[in-house]
Amino acid sequence: MSQPQPPRFVSRTRALAVACLLGLIVLSLAWELLLAPLRPGGSWLALKALPLCLPLAGLLKHRMYTYRWVSLLVWLYFAEGVVRAWGDPMPGRLLAGLEIVLCLMLFVACALHVRLRLRSPREANVAVATPIP
């Protein structure tokens, strides 16, 4: 017996969340190692990408708990983006703006994903319970 396919919007929010998380990982590494590092040659601040790698497996395995805590974790990166957008010189400001946008998109994707997945079983139960005339 095969598992039912998730509704289309649930799979889209999952794809958006994974894409934004991967975008944040790549941005964090590129920012601190190549594009606008704090020190020439890169800085240890590139390690900030490691906590973002932890939830990737959970998002890919559809673990609801992971979507919930990622929606909280992302606010740390959002705060960093706001601070660096305010205080960094120009190449850093653009990268910080991109980080802010990715964080907001990741939060919205995670929140929608959780909401839609919690709503989906209820709608399936209603469809089963209603008799077809």
Beta strands, then each sheet from edge to edge (+ up, - down):
end
